Amino acid sequence: MNFDYNQKTKDLLTRLDAFLEENIYPLEKEYHQFTTTQLWKKHPATEGLKAKARAAGLWNLFLPEEYGDCSPGLTNLEYAPLAERMGRVLWASEIFNCNAPDTGNMEVLAKYGTDSQREQWLKPLLSGDIRSAFLMTEPAVASSDATNIETRIQADGGDYLINGRKWWSTGAMHPDCKVFIVMGKTDPSAHRHQQQSMILVPADNPGVEIVRPLDAFGTYDSPFGHAEIQLSDVRVPRENIILGPGRGFEIAQGRLGPGRIHHCMRLIGVAQRSLELMAKRVSEREAFGRPISKFSSIRQEIARSACEIEQARLLTLSAADRIDRHGIKAAKDLVAMIKIVAPQMAQNVIDRSIQAHGGMGVSSVDLPLADFWAYARSIRLADGPDEVHMFQLGRNVIGKYNG
């Protein structure tokens, strides 16, 4: 395995770093102040920055090369370090049109959508003109087991009628969110993995009600947000179904691989920046008559953090390489490993950085560490609970050594 970055990736990293230094880091505190006081509004600089990123050739970098004309031609392995860089600022990915959940939704439409679905929804998503949300999780059932999902998608003449309640629908509060991908049951009597389907629902469709925004650890993640949504007799044409009835799990498996590489690399970017901030802070402060950096316990925490970050980075690059070479199915165990490792690693490193910063570390006014911690802790659920990934990975490992 050789994970040295090729020249294409190095060139893009150089341009991406320059863009972050010039346009993103200087705006970080102002952006935070705006989005925490002006809920569900875009910062005024957002569209201008997106135009700059597009002009700089730093646009839609996430879409793998097998998607043809839609893709900038990067492999998952080539894109992974770019996702890490973007992850250093929580909102930066949107500027490059590489933010979740839109990346996963665009991959679904690019891979499984019809020509008309791509024209109506993928094209404006790729242009950054609209945003989208993914509606799977439900408040009434344990949605970590997606077979529990109760939302009904019932055929009614030439249409489908959708009824159910969703929550933690990331992106649904964004002012530019125009379409949802909804997962629900079209045939409850079918095999448990053929009951579910995915369907496109315009956000302004009659019967769609935003019940409330949900905060995660005290933050609303504006302007994207996480919504609870009631779907009551929502009527959409049958052609809005993606791939076909009963194909929801098939689509989900195709969606989850590359998207989880993105999440894990963004988490590594968050952890790496937290480590850098910690190293800088302990070099600047004194306690009990000497620099904090001289204390053995501090050095151990920094050394441990550097090791854990590099381990997670290499594991994630290995998963990306396996997907590129052999497909998502062959990489399923590695993908499960990074889902287990990366969020917990990031949470631990961020926590150490907060501790080293003292009182400054717990406030999001001057530093992003508190928001970083909330993000990493949330991903341990949003990306599927740790317990589910460990259950499945453990089952696979036992089976591997028992014929």
C-alpha positions as CSV (number, residue, x, y, z in Angstrom):
1,M,0.0,0.0,0.0
2,N,1.4,3.4,-1.0
3,F,-0.6,6.3,0.2
4,D,1.8,9.0,-0.9
5,Y,-0.2,11.9,-2.4
6,N,0.2,12.0,-6.2
7,Q,1.0,15.3,-8.0
8,K,-2.7,15.9,-8.8
9,T,-3.6,15.8,-5.1
10,K,-0.6,17.8,-4.0
11,D,-1.5,20.6,-6.5
12,L,-5.1,20.7,-5.3
13,L,-4.0,20.7,-1.7
14,T,-1.7,23.7,-2.4
15,R,-4.6,25.6,-4.0
16,L,-7.0,24.6,-1.3
17,D,-4.7,25.7,1.5
18,A,-4.2,29.0,-0.2
19,F,-8.0,29.5,-0.5
20,L,-8.5,28.6,3.1
21,E,-5.8,31.0,4.3
22,E,-7.1,33.9,2.2
23,N,-10.8,33.4,2.4
24,I,-12.0,31.0,5.1
25,Y,-9.9,31.4,8.3
26,P,-10.2,35.2,8.3
27,L,-14.0,34.9,8.2
28,E,-14.3,32.2,10.8
29,K,-15.3,34.2,13.9
30,E,-17.5,36.5,11.9
31,Y,-19.3,33.6,10.3
32,H,-19.8,32.0,13.7
33,Q,-21.3,35.1,15.1
34,F,-23.6,35.6,12.1
35,T,-24.9,32.0,12.0
36,T,-25.5,31.7,15.7
37,T,-27.5,35.0,15.8
38,Q,-29.2,34.9,12.4
39,L,-30.6,31.4,12.3
40,W,-31.4,29.8,9.0
41,K,-29.8,32.6,7.0
42,K,-26.7,32.3,4.9
43,H,-23.7,34.5,5.7
44,P,-23.6,37.3,3.1
45,A,-20.2,36.2,1.9
46,T,-21.3,32.6,1.1
47,E,-22.3,32.9,-2.5
48,G,-19.3,35.1,-3.4
49,L,-16.9,32.6,-1.8
50,K,-18.6,29.7,-3.7
51,A,-18.1,31.7,-7.0
52,K,-14.4,32.1,-6.1
53,A,-14.0,28.4,-5.3
54,R,-15.6,27.5,-8.6
55,A,-13.4,29.9,-10.5
56,A,-10.4,28.4,-8.8
57,G,-11.3,24.9,-9.9
58,L,-12.1,23.8,-6.4
59,W,-15.7,22.7,-7.0
60,N,-17.4,19.3,-6.7
61,L,-14.2,17.6,-5.9
62,F,-15.9,14.8,-4.1
63,L,-17.7,13.0,-7.0
64,P,-15.6,9.9,-7.9
65,E,-14.2,9.5,-11.4
66,E,-16.6,6.7,-12.3
67,Y,-19.5,9.3,-12.5
68,G,-18.2,10.6,-15.8
69,D,-18.9,14.1,-16.9
70,C,-20.2,15.0,-13.5
71,S,-16.9,14.2,-11.8
72,P,-13.7,16.3,-11.7
73,G,-11.9,12.9,-12.2
74,L,-10.6,12.2,-8.7
75,T,-10.5,8.8,-7.0
76,N,-11.6,8.4,-3.4
77,L,-8.0,8.1,-2.4
78,E,-7.1,11.3,-4.2
79,Y,-10.1,13.2,-2.7
80,A,-9.6,12.0,0.9
81,P,-6.8,14.5,1.9
82,L,-8.9,17.3,0.3
83,A,-11.8,16.4,2.5
84,E,-9.4,16.5,5.5
85,R,-8.4,20.0,4.7
86,M,-11.9,21.2,4.2
87,G,-12.8,19.6,7.6
88,R,-10.6,22.1,9.4
89,V,-13.4,24.6,9.3
90,L,-16.9,23.0,9.9
91,W,-18.7,25.2,7.3
92,A,-15.9,25.2,4.6
93,S,-17.2,22.2,2.7
94,E,-20.2,24.1,1.5
95,I,-18.0,26.7,-0.2
96,F,-16.6,23.9,-2.4
97,N,-20.0,22.2,-2.9
98,C,-18.6,19.2,-1.0
99,N,-20.9,19.3,2.1
100,A,-23.0,16.5,3.6
101,P,-25.8,15.5,3.0
102,D,-25.7,17.0,-0.5
103,T,-22.6,15.0,-1.5
104,G,-24.4,11.7,-0.7
105,N,-27.6,12.9,-2.4
106,M,-25.7,14.0,-5.5
107,E,-24.0,10.6,-5.6
108,V,-27.4,8.8,-5.4
109,L,-28.8,10.9,-8.3
110,A,-25.7,10.6,-10.4
111,K,-25.5,6.8,-9.9
112,Y,-29.2,5.8,-9.8
113,G,-31.3,8.8,-11.0
114,T,-33.2,8.9,-14.3
115,D,-32.4,11.5,-16.9
116,S,-35.3,13.7,-15.8
117,Q,-34.4,13.4,-12.1
118,R,-30.8,14.4,-12.9
119,E,-32.0,17.3,-15.0
120,Q,-34.4,18.6,-12.3
121,W,-32.4,18.0,-9.2
122,L,-28.8,16.9,-9.8
123,K,-27.9,19.7,-12.2
124,P,-28.8,22.5,-9.8
125,L,-27.2,20.6,-6.9
126,L,-24.0,20.3,-8.8
127,S,-24.2,24.0,-9.6
128,G,-24.7,24.8,-5.9
129,D,-27.9,26.7,-6.7
130,I,-30.0,24.5,-4.3
131,R,-29.4,22.3,-1.2
132,S,-31.1,19.1,-0.2
133,A,-31.8,16.9,2.8
134,F,-31.9,13.1,3.5
135,L,-34.9,11.9,5.5
136,M,-34.4,8.5,7.0
137,T,-34.3,8.6,10.9
138,E,-37.6,8.5,12.7
139,P,-38.5,9.4,16.4
140,A,-40.8,6.5,17.0
141,V,-38.3,3.6,16.2
142,A,-34.7,2.7,16.6
143,S,-33.5,3.9,13.2
144,S,-30.0,2.4,13.5
145,D,-31.9,-0.7,12.2
146,A,-33.3,0.8,9.1
147,T,-35.7,-2.1,8.6
148,N,-37.7,-0.5,11.5
149,I,-38.6,2.6,9.5
150,E,-42.3,3.0,9.4
151,T,-42.9,5.9,6.9
152,R,-45.2,4.6,4.2
153,I,-44.9,5.2,0.5
154,Q,-48.1,3.9,-1.0
155,A,-49.1,3.8,-4.7
156,D,-52.1,5.8,-5.5
157,G,-53.0,5.9,-9.2
158,G,-50.1,7.6,-11.0
159,D,-48.7,8.9,-7.8
160,Y,-47.3,7.9,-4.4
161,L,-48.7,9.0,-1.1
162,I,-46.2,9.5,1.7
163,N,-47.1,9.5,5.4
164,G,-44.6,9.5,8.3
165,R,-42.5,11.5,10.7
166,K,-38.8,12.0,10.3
167,W,-36.2,13.8,12.5
168,W,-32.5,14.7,12.4
169,S,-33.1,15.6,8.8
170,T,-29.8,17.4,8.3
171,G,-29.9,20.3,5.8
172,A,-33.7,20.7,5.9
173,M,-33.6,24.1,7.6
174,H,-31.2,25.6,5.0
175,P,-32.9,28.5,3.1
176,D,-31.9,26.9,-0.2
177,C,-33.1,23.4,0.6
178,K,-35.4,22.5,-2.3
179,V,-35.6,18.7,-2.3
180,F,-35.6,15.7,0.1
181,I,-34.7,12.1,-0.5
182,V,-37.1,10.2,1.7
183,M,-36.7,6.6,2.8
184,G,-39.9,4.6,3.5
185,K,-41.7,1.4,3.0
186,T,-43.4,0.7,-0.3
187,D,-44.2,-3.0,0.6
188,P,-44.2,-4.0,4.3
189,S,-44.8,-7.7,3.3
190,A,-41.7,-8.0,1.2
191,H,-38.4,-9.4,2.3
192,R,-37.1,-7.1,5.1
193,H,-34.4,-5.6,2.9
194,Q,-36.8,-5.1,-0.1
195,Q,-39.5,-3.2,1.8
196,Q,-37.8,0.2,1.6
197,S,-37.6,2.7,-1.2
198,M,-36.2,6.1,-1.7
199,I,-38.2,8.8,-3.3
200,L,-37.7,12.5,-4.2
201,V,-40.0,15.0,-2.5
202,P,-39.9,18.7,-3.2
203,A,-39.4,20.6,0.1
204,D,-42.4,22.9,-0.6
205,N,-44.7,20.0,-1.5
206,P,-48.2,20.2,0.2
207,G,-48.2,18.0,3.3
208,V,-44.6,18.7,4.2
209,E,-44.4,20.3,7.6
210,I,-41.3,21.4,9.4
211,V,-42.3,20.7,13.0
212,R,-39.2,22.1,14.6
213,P,-35.4,22.5,14.3
214,L,-33.4,20.3,16.6
215,D,-30.2,21.4,18.4
216,A,-27.3,19.1,19.0
217,F,-25.3,19.8,22.2
218,G,-26.7,23.3,22.3
219,T,-25.9,24.2,18.7
220,Y,-28.4,24.4,15.8
221,D,-25.8,24.0,13.0
222,S,-27.3,27.0,11.2
223,P,-27.8,27.5,8.3
224,F,-28.2,23.8,7.6
225,G,-29.9,22.6,10.7
226,H,-31.5,19.3,11.7
227,A,-35.3,19.2,11.4
228,E,-38.2,17.2,12.6
229,I,-40.6,16.8,9.7
230,Q,-44.1,15.6,9.4
231,L,-45.2,14.1,6.1
232,S,-49.0,13.9,5.8
233,D,-50.5,12.6,2.5
234,V,-47.6,14.0,0.6
235,R,-48.4,13.3,-3.1
236,V,-45.6,13.0,-5.6
237,P,-45.5,11.4,-9.1
238,R,-44.5,7.8,-9.4
239,E,-41.5,8.9,-11.5
240,N,-40.0,10.4,-8.3
241,I,-39.1,6.9,-7.0
242,I,-35.3,6.4,-7.3
243,L,-34.2,3.2,-9.1
244,G,-37.5,1.4,-8.4
245,P,-39.7,0.2,-5.5
246,G,-37.9,-1.9,-2.9
247,R,-34.4,-0.7,-3.9
248,G,-33.9,1.6,-0.9
249,F,-31.3,-0.7,0.8
250,E,-29.4,-1.2,-2.5
251,I,-29.2,2.6,-2.9
252,A,-28.2,3.0,0.7
253,Q,-25.2,0.6,0.4
254,G,-24.0,2.5,-2.7
255,R,-24.4,5.8,-0.9
256,L,-22.8,4.9,2.4
257,G,-19.3,4.0,1.3
258,P,-17.7,7.1,-0.3
259,G,-19.8,9.4,2.0
260,R,-18.3,7.8,5.1
261,I,-14.8,8.4,3.7
262,H,-15.7,12.1,3.5
263,H,-17.0,12.2,7.1
264,C,-14.0,10.4,8.5
265,M,-11.5,12.6,6.6
266,R,-13.3,15.7,7.8
267,L,-13.1,14.4,11.3
268,I,-9.4,13.9,10.9
269,G,-9.1,17.5,9.7
270,V,-10.9,18.6,12.8
271,A,-8.6,16.5,15.0
272,Q,-5.5,17.7,13.3
273,R,-6.4,21.4,13.7
274,S,-7.3,20.7,17.4
275,L,-3.8,19.2,17.9
276,E,-2.1,22.2,16.2
277,L,-4.1,24.6,18.4
278,M,-3.2,22.6,21.5
279,A,0.6,22.6,20.6
280,K,0.5,26.3,20.1
281,R,-1.4,27.1,23.3
282,V,0.8,25.0,25.6
283,S,3.9,26.8,24.1
284,E,2.5,30.2,24.9
285,R,1.3,29.7,28.5
286,E,3.0,29.2,31.8
287,A,1.8,27.5,35.0
288,F,3.7,26.8,38.3
289,G,6.7,28.6,37.0
290,R,7.3,27.0,33.7
291,P,5.8,26.6,30.2
292,I,2.9,24.2,30.1
293,S,4.7,22.4,27.2
294,K,7.4,21.3,29.6
295,F,5.0,19.1,31.6
296,S,5.3,15.4,30.9
297,S,1.5,14.9,31.0
298,I,1.0,17.5,28.3
299,R,3.6,16.0,26.1
300,Q,2.1,12.6,26.5
301,E,-1.3,13.9,25.5
302,I,0.1,15.6,22.4
303,A,2.1,12.5,21.5
304,R,-0.9,10.2,22.0
305,S,-3.0,12.6,19.8
306,A,-0.5,12.6,17.0
307,C,-0.4,8.8,17.0
308,E,-4.1,8.4,17.0
309,I,-4.6,11.0,14.2
310,E,-2.1,9.3,11.9
311,Q,-3.5,5.8,12.6
312,A,-7.0,7.0,11.7
313,R,-5.7,8.8,8.7
314,L,-3.9,5.8,7.3
315,L,-6.9,3.5,8.1
316,T,-9.2,5.9,6.2
317,L,-6.8,6.1,3.2
318,S,-6.7,2.3,3.2
319,A,-10.5,2.2,3.0
320,A,-10.6,4.8,0.2
321,D,-8.0,2.8,-1.7
322,R,-9.9,-0.5,-1.2
323,I,-13.1,1.2,-2.6
324,D,-11.2,2.5,-5.6
325,R,-9.6,-0.9,-6.4
326,H,-12.3,-3.4,-5.5
327,G,-15.6,-1.6,-4.8
328,I,-17.6,-0.8,-1.8
329,K,-18.6,-4.3,-0.9
330,A,-15.0,-5.4,-0.7
331,A,-14.2,-2.5,1.6
332,K,-17.1,-2.9,4.0
333,D,-15.0,-4.0,6.9
334,L,-12.5,-1.2,6.5
335,V,-15.4,1.3,6.2
336,A,-16.9,-0.1,9.4
337,M,-13.5,0.3,11.1
338,I,-13.1,3.9,10.2
339,K,-16.7,4.6,11.3
340,I,-15.7,3.2,14.7
341,V,-12.3,4.8,14.9
342,A,-12.4,8.3,13.4
343,P,-15.3,9.9,15.4
344,Q,-14.0,8.6,18.8
345,M,-10.4,9.6,17.9
346,A,-11.5,13.1,17.0
347,Q,-13.6,13.4,20.1
348,N,-10.7,12.4,22.3
349,V,-8.2,14.7,20.6
350,I,-10.6,17.7,20.7
351,D,-11.2,17.0,24.4
352,R,-7.5,17.0,25.2
353,S,-7.2,20.3,23.3
354,I,-10.1,21.8,25.2
355,Q,-8.4,20.7,28.5
356,A,-5.1,22.3,27.5
357,H,-6.8,25.6,26.6
358,G,-8.6,25.8,30.0
359,G,-11.6,28.1,30.1
360,M,-10.9,29.4,26.6
361,G,-11.5,25.9,25.2
362,V,-15.1,25.6,26.2
363,S,-16.2,28.8,24.5
364,S,-17.0,28.9,20.8
365,V,-16.6,32.6,20.6
366,D,-12.8,32.6,20.2
367,L,-12.0,29.0,19.3
368,P,-13.9,26.4,17.3
369,L,-13.1,23.6,19.7
370,A,-16.5,23.4,21.5
371,D,-18.2,23.2,18.1
372,F,-15.7,20.6,16.9
373,W,-16.4,18.4,20.0
374,A,-20.2,18.6,19.4
375,Y,-19.7,17.7,15.8
376,A,-17.5,14.7,16.6
377,R,-19.8,13.5,19.3
378,S,-22.8,13.8,17.1
379,I,-21.2,11.9,14.2
380,R,-20.8,8.9,16.6
381,L,-24.6,8.7,16.3
382,A,-25.4,10.3,12.9
383,D,-23.1,8.0,11.1
384,G,-24.6,5.1,12.8
385,P,-24.1,4.2,16.5
386,D,-20.7,2.8,17.4
387,E,-22.4,-0.3,18.7
388,V,-23.9,-1.1,15.3
389,H,-20.6,-0.9,13.4
390,M,-18.9,-3.0,16.1
391,F,-21.6,-5.6,16.0
392,Q,-21.4,-6.0,12.3
393,L,-17.6,-5.8,12.1
394,G,-17.3,-8.3,15.0
395,R,-19.7,-10.7,13.2
396,N,-17.7,-10.5,10.0
397,V,-14.4,-11.0,11.8
398,I,-15.7,-14.1,13.6
399,G,-17.1,-15.5,10.3
400,K,-13.8,-14.9,8.6
401,Y,-11.9,-17.2,11.0
402,N,-14.6,-19.8,11.3
403,G,-15.1,-20.8,7.7
